Amino acid sequence: MSDKFKLAAIQLCSGIVPKANLLQIEKLVADATKAGAQYILTPEMSICFAGNKKDMAQYIKPFENNQDIKACADIAKKYGVFLHIGSMSVLADDEADSVDSEAGAKYYNRSLLFSPKGELISFYDKIHLFDASPPNDRPYKESDDYLAGERVVVAELGDFKLGLSICYDLRFAALYHKLCEKGAQILAIPAAFTLATGEAHWEVLLRARAIETGCYIIAAAQGGEHENGRSTFGHSMIVDPWGEIVVIKDDDKSGFILADIDIGEVERVRKIIPNLENKCFFV
């Protein structure tokens, strides 16, 4: 078993139409695997960054027999890489046969991890829904359209353990402690942070989660001016267990970043400061 692993985070400016987004994802996956990536993470809402309920009703489909998911599996298999679609929307199971889906459907914000053989290894539904009013922006209320996930998910990433999360989850440290209790060594944080919250909080929160858990962090972000009217911060990064930034894409442009990691660093840092072992909770 090798402790070495090469991670890549793809940064996108996703539009509304899945086909166009999938073409961009495949191009960047091809480039990242050519550079040696063994695991590739895309941002939140990689496949369809819908602008309204009409877009959602047109482009977001049920989980089963989903052609966009099949396309992602095919990309993973074609390039022989662990492909982690940071998130995409899927129609909730009990809504799949709803006639009036545009008016009242509910969705899951779902993260999907594929093996190099194109097999779906694991998935995670975003637990913390973004109901907030960031400065210089419109209010957001994800709970109007989305159902919250209920599972804390750690997936097998070859010889390593990967903790799954999505965007707003980043603000809830307890989730990451739970992921570590389940064995996580790397934490995936795909996101679509707003400009204001990204400038103020993105880096400090990512580094804090690394320091608190002694994990590697890989954070793939949406960036730029989107077709749906949103503006997102970008600045994808990979952070080591000591909280140091290994690599950052210091802009909001599409592309990817790549880094070699050594999982042995997780054990080393956790021995120096064993805060996961020393934590205690007061009622």
C-alpha positions in Angstrom: 0.0 0.0 0.0 1.4 3.4 -1.0 0.7 6.5 1.0 1.1 8.7 -2.1 -1.9 9.9 -4.1 -2.5 12.6 -6.7 -5.6 14.7 -6.3 -7.1 17.2 -8.7 -9.9 19.8 -8.2 -11.7 21.1 -11.2 -13.1 24.6 -11.2 -16.1 25.4 -13.4 -18.4 28.1 -14.4 -21.4 25.8 -15.0 -24.3 26.7 -17.1 -27.9 25.5 -17.1 -27.7 22.8 -19.9 -26.1 19.5 -18.8 -24.6 18.6 -22.1 -22.5 21.7 -22.3 -21.3 21.2 -18.7 -20.4 17.5 -19.3 -18.3 18.4 -22.3 -16.3 20.9 -20.2 -15.9 18.4 -17.4 -14.7 15.7 -19.8 -12.1 18.1 -21.3 -10.7 19.0 -17.9 -10.8 15.4 -16.7 -8.7 14.5 -19.8 -6.2 17.2 -19.0 -6.0 16.3 -15.3 -5.5 12.6 -15.9 -2.9 13.4 -18.5 -1.1 15.3 -15.7 -1.3 12.2 -13.4 -4.5 12.7 -11.4 -5.9 9.6 -9.7 -8.9 11.3 -8.1 -10.7 14.3 -9.5 -13.4 16.4 -7.8 -15.8 18.8 -9.5 -17.7 21.6 -7.8 -21.2 21.8 -6.4 -23.9 21.8 -9.2 -21.5 20.7 -11.8 -24.1 19.2 -14.2 -26.9 21.8 -14.2 -26.7 25.1 -12.4 -30.4 25.9 -12.8 -31.7 29.4 -12.6 -35.3 28.8 -11.7 -38.0 26.2 -11.2 -38.7 26.0 -14.9 -35.0 25.1 -15.6 -35.1 22.6 -12.8 -38.2 20.9 -14.2 -36.7 20.7 -17.7 -33.2 19.5 -16.9 -33.2 17.7 -13.5 -34.2 14.0 -13.6 -34.7 11.1 -11.2 -31.6 9.3 -9.9 -32.5 6.0 -11.5 -31.8 5.6 -15.3 -30.3 9.1 -15.3 -28.4 9.7 -18.5 -26.3 12.5 -17.1 -25.1 10.1 -14.3 -24.4 7.5 -17.0 -22.3 10.1 -18.9 -20.3 10.8 -15.7 -19.7 7.1 -15.2 -18.5 6.8 -18.8 -16.0 9.6 -18.3 -14.6 7.9 -15.2 -14.2 4.6 -17.1 -12.8 6.2 -20.2 -10.0 8.0 -18.3 -9.5 5.3 -15.6 -9.9 7.7 -12.7 -11.8 8.1 -9.5 -14.3 10.8 -10.6 -16.2 12.7 -7.9 -19.0 14.8 -9.2 -19.1 17.3 -6.3 -22.9 17.6 -6.7 -25.8 17.5 -9.1 -29.5 17.8 -8.5 -31.7 14.8 -8.7 -35.4 14.5 -8.4 -36.5 13.0 -5.1 -37.7 9.5 -5.4 -41.3 10.2 -4.3 -41.5 13.0 -6.8 -40.4 11.0 -9.8 -43.9 10.4 -11.0 -45.3 13.8 -10.1 -47.3 15.4 -12.9 -47.0 18.9 -11.5 -43.2 18.7 -11.0 -42.5 22.3 -12.0 -44.7 23.7 -9.3 -44.0 21.5 -6.3 -41.2 19.0 -6.9 -38.4 18.5 -4.4 -34.8 17.5 -5.2 -31.7 16.3 -3.6 -28.3 18.0 -3.9 -26.3 14.8 -4.4 -22.6 14.1 -4.6 -21.5 11.0 -6.6 -18.2 9.1 -6.5 -17.3 6.8 -9.4 -14.5 4.2 -9.6 -12.0 4.1 -12.4 -14.2 1.3 -13.9 -17.2 3.6 -14.0 -19.0 2.1 -11.1 -20.9 4.3 -8.7 -19.1 3.7 -5.4 -21.0 6.0 -3.1 -23.3 9.1 -3.0 -24.1 11.7 -0.4 -27.0 14.1 -0.1 -26.3 17.6 1.2 -27.3 17.8 4.9 -27.1 21.6 5.5 -29.3 23.6 3.2 -28.3 27.2 2.4 -31.1 29.3 3.8 -29.2 32.6 4.2 -29.0 36.2 3.1 -25.4 37.0 2.1 -24.5 40.7 1.8 -24.8 42.4 -1.6 -26.8 39.4 -2.9 -30.3 38.1 -3.0 -31.6 35.8 -0.2 -31.2 32.1 -0.7 -33.6 29.4 0.5 -32.5 26.0 -0.7 -35.1 24.3 1.5 -37.8 25.6 -0.8 -36.6 23.2 -3.5 -34.4 20.6 -1.8 -34.7 17.9 0.9 -31.9 17.6 3.4 -29.8 14.5 3.4 -29.7 12.4 6.6 -26.5 10.2 6.1 -22.9 10.9 7.1 -20.9 9.3 4.3 -17.3 8.1 4.2 -16.3 6.3 1.0 -13.4 4.0 0.0 -11.0 5.8 -2.2 -8.6 3.0 -3.1 -6.6 2.4 0.1 -7.9 5.7 1.7 -11.0 7.0 3.3 -12.8 10.0 1.8 -15.4 12.1 3.7 -18.2 13.6 1.6 -19.7 17.0 2.1 -21.1 19.9 0.0 -20.6 23.6 0.2 -22.7 25.0 3.2 -21.8 21.9 5.2 -18.4 23.6 5.5 -19.7 25.8 8.2 -20.7 22.9 10.5 -17.6 21.5 12.1 -19.5 18.7 13.9 -20.1 17.0 10.6 -16.4 16.8 9.9 -15.7 15.3 13.3 -18.4 12.7 12.5 -16.6 11.9 9.2 -13.3 11.5 11.1 -15.0 9.1 13.6 -15.9 7.0 10.5 -12.3 7.0 9.4 -12.0 9.9 7.0 -8.4 11.0 6.0 -9.4 13.2 3.1 -12.4 15.6 3.1 -14.1 16.6 -0.1 -15.7 20.0 -0.2 -17.2 20.9 -3.5 -18.9 24.3 -3.4 -20.5 27.3 -5.1 -19.7 30.0 -2.6 -21.0 33.5 -3.3 -18.6 36.4 -3.8 -19.1 38.0 -0.4 -19.0 34.8 1.6 -16.1 33.5 -0.4 -14.0 36.6 0.1 -14.7 36.6 3.8 -14.8 32.9 4.8 -13.8 30.4 2.2 -10.0 30.1 3.0 -10.3 30.4 6.7 -13.1 27.8 6.9 -11.2 25.3 4.8 -8.0 25.7 6.7 -9.9 25.5 10.0 -11.6 22.2 9.0 -8.1 20.8 8.1 -6.6 21.9 11.4 -9.5 20.6 13.5 -9.5 17.1 11.9 -5.9 16.6 10.8 -7.3 15.7 7.3 -6.4 16.7 3.8 -9.0 19.0 2.3 -9.8 19.1 -1.4 -12.2 22.0 -2.3 -13.5 22.4 -5.9 -15.4 25.6 -6.5 -17.7 27.2 -9.0 -16.3 30.5 -10.2 -17.3 33.4 -12.4 -20.5 34.9 -13.8 -23.0 32.1 -14.5 -25.8 31.8 -17.0 -28.3 31.6 -14.1 -27.3 35.1 -12.9 -25.2 33.9 -10.0 -21.7 35.1 -9.3 -19.4 32.6 -7.5 -16.0 33.0 -5.9 -13.8 30.2 -7.3 -10.4 29.8 -5.6 -10.4 26.0 -5.5 -7.7 24.7 -3.2 -6.0 21.7 -1.6 -5.0 22.0 2.1 -2.8 19.7 4.1 -3.5 18.3 7.6 -1.5 21.1 9.3 -3.7 23.7 7.6 -1.2 24.9 5.0 -2.4 25.5 1.5 -0.7 23.0 -0.8 -2.1 24.6 -4.0 -4.7 27.2 -4.9 -6.3 28.4 -8.1 -6.1 32.0 -7.2 -8.9 33.3 -9.4 -12.5 32.5 -10.6 -11.6 31.0 -14.0 -12.3 27.5 -15.2 -9.4 25.0 -15.0 -7.9 22.6 -12.5 -5.3 22.3 -9.8 -3.3 19.3 -9.0 -1.3 18.1 -5.9 0.6 15.1 -4.6 -0.5 14.1 -1.1 1.0 11.8 1.5 -1.6 10.2 3.7 1.2 9.5 6.2 0.9 13.2 7.1 -2.5 12.6 8.5 -1.2 10.2 11.1 1.8 12.4 11.8 -0.2 15.5 12.4 -2.8 13.7 14.6 0.0 12.4 16.8 1.4 15.9 17.3 -2.0 17.4 18.2 -4.5 14.6 19.0 -7.5 16.9 19.2 -9.8 14.2 17.8 -8.8 11.9 20.7 -8.9 14.7 23.3 -12.3 16.2 22.5 -15.0 16.1 25.0 -18.6 17.3 24.9 -20.6 19.0 27.7 -24.4 18.6 27.9 
